[in-house]
C-alpha cells in the first residue's frame, strides 16, 4: 500500500511540474476572456489531455492497493472462485510472472470510484471507501467522490468522443490535482486505519494557494 501511494504521489508531482513548465505566451491563463472559441485554445487542449494521466495515476493506485489487501484477505478463496482467468493469464501465474491477485485485478475496473468502492467491498465488507470519500471536504457542496467521478467522465469524453471540456481552466486543473491528492490520501488512511497499518506520507504538493496565485504553487517532495 505504501509503495502504491508513493508511486501515486510521484505521478501527481510530475503533473504539477508539467503545469509549471509549459508556456503559452499568446494564450493567457484566463482562457475565457475574449476567447470566442475556447476549445481551439492550446491551453484548454493541454489541460484536457492531462486528465487521462491523472485518471491513470489514480487507477494504478487503486488497482495496486486492491491487490495488496486481497493477498492477505481472509476472503481470498471466495474471491478466487468468483473469477475465471484466461489461458494466457493462468500461464503467466504458472510461470511466476504475475500473481493470481494481479491477474484478477486486470479484469476489474478501477477508473470510476463507484466500481472501486464495489471492488474493495468484495474483499472486505467493513472497508468503507465510499464513506471516506463522501465526507464533507473544505465546506464544499461537491464531495471528493463527485469531483473525481466528474474527472473520469471528462476523461471518457476525451478518449471516446474527442470532446474537450471547455471549462477546464488552469485554476480548475490545479483544483482537480489537489482533489485527487486529498481523495487518494483519504482512501490510503482508511485502509491503513482499518488494518492497523502505518500511515506514511513522504510526499506532498504543498499548500493550496488562492486561485489568483495558483500558478506559483510548486510541487515539493517532503
TASULTA-V21971 format. One record per residue. N is the residue number from 1. SS is DSSP state (@ for helix, = for strand, . for the rest). PHI is phi in whole degrees, 0 to 359 (999 if undefined). D_FIRST is the distance of its C-alpha to the first C-alpha in whole Angstrom. Layout:
N,SS,PHI,D_FIRST
N,SS,PHI,D_FIRST
//
This chain:
1,.,999,0
2,@,297,4
3,@,296,6
4,@,297,5
5,@,293,6
6,@,293,9
7,@,298,10
8,@,300,11
9,@,300,12
10,@,299,14
11,@,292,15
12,@,294,17
13,@,295,18
14,@,301,20
15,@,298,21
16,@,296,23
17,@,296,25
18,@,300,26
19,@,297,27
20,@,285,29
21,@,275,30
22,.,288,32
23,.,213,36
24,.,234,38
25,.,301,41
26,.,266,43
27,.,224,41
28,.,296,40
29,.,297,37
30,.,279,39
31,.,288,39
32,.,266,41
33,.,274,44
34,.,58,47
35,.,234,45
36,.,290,46
37,.,233,44
38,@,297,40
39,@,285,39
40,@,260,41
41,.,279,39
42,@,300,37
43,@,293,35
44,@,295,34
45,@,299,33
46,@,297,31
47,@,297,29
48,@,292,29
49,@,289,28
50,@,283,25
51,@,300,24
52,@,301,23
53,@,296,20
54,@,295,19
55,@,296,18
56,@,297,17
57,@,296,14
58,@,289,13
59,@,299,14
60,@,297,11
61,@,296,8
62,@,297,9
63,@,295,10
64,@,295,7
65,@,291,5
66,@,300,9
67,@,300,9
68,@,296,6
69,@,284,8
70,@,291,11
71,@,301,12
72,.,249,12
73,.,281,14
74,.,289,17
75,.,263,18
76,@,300,17
77,@,299,21
78,@,295,22
79,@,295,20
80,@,300,21
81,@,290,24
82,.,273,24
83,.,233,23
84,.,242,26
85,.,274,24
86,.,278,27
87,@,302,29
88,@,293,27
89,@,290,24
90,@,295,25
91,@,296,26
92,@,296,23
93,@,293,22
94,@,297,25
95,.,275,25
96,.,75,21
97,.,277,20
98,.,221,18
99,.,271,16
100,@,299,18
101,@,300,14
102,@,295,14
103,@,291,18
104,@,295,18
105,@,301,15
106,.,293,17
107,.,271,20
108,.,258,18
109,.,261,18
110,.,234,15
111,.,267,18
112,.,288,20
113,@,295,18
114,@,299,20
115,@,288,19
116,@,302,15
117,@,299,16
118,@,294,18
119,@,296,16
120,@,290,13
121,@,295,17
122,@,294,18
123,@,285,15
124,.,212,15
125,.,297,19
126,.,270,18
127,.,273,15
128,.,262,16
129,@,293,15
130,@,300,18
131,@,299,19
132,@,296,17
133,@,276,18
134,@,270,22
135,.,297,22
136,.,306,25
137,.,223,24
138,.,52,26
139,.,58,29
140,.,268,29
141,.,279,30
142,.,264,27
143,.,282,24
144,@,297,21
145,@,302,20
146,@,293,24
147,@,297,23
148,@,289,20
149,@,298,22
150,@,294,25
151,@,297,24
152,@,295,23
153,@,299,26
154,@,298,27
155,@,298,25
156,@,296,27
157,@,299,30
158,@,289,30
159,@,289,29
160,@,264,31
161,@,232,34
162,.,52,34
163,.,257,35
164,.,270,34
165,.,272,33
166,.,290,36
167,.,270,34
168,.,278,31
169,.,284,33
170,@,300,31
171,@,302,30
172,@,290,29
173,@,293,26
174,@,295,25
175,@,300,25
176,@,297,23
177,@,296,20
178,@,291,20
179,@,297,20
180,@,294,17
181,@,301,15
182,@,295,16
183,@,294,15
184,@,291,11
185,@,297,11
186,@,297,13
187,@,295,10
188,@,300,8
189,@,292,10
190,@,300,11
191,@,293,9
192,@,294,8
193,@,295,12
194,@,295,13
195,@,261,11
196,.,73,12
197,.,270,9
198,.,281,10
199,.,273,9
200,.,223,10
201,.,241,11
202,.,256,13
203,.,220,15
204,=,189,17
205,.,267,19
206,.,88,22
207,.,289,24
208,.,288,25
209,.,264,29
210,.,304,32
211,@,302,33
212,@,291,36
213,@,244,34
214,@,298,30
215,@,292,31
216,@,266,31
217,.,271,28
218,.,277,26
219,.,289,22
220,=,221,21
221,.,252,19
222,.,269,19
//
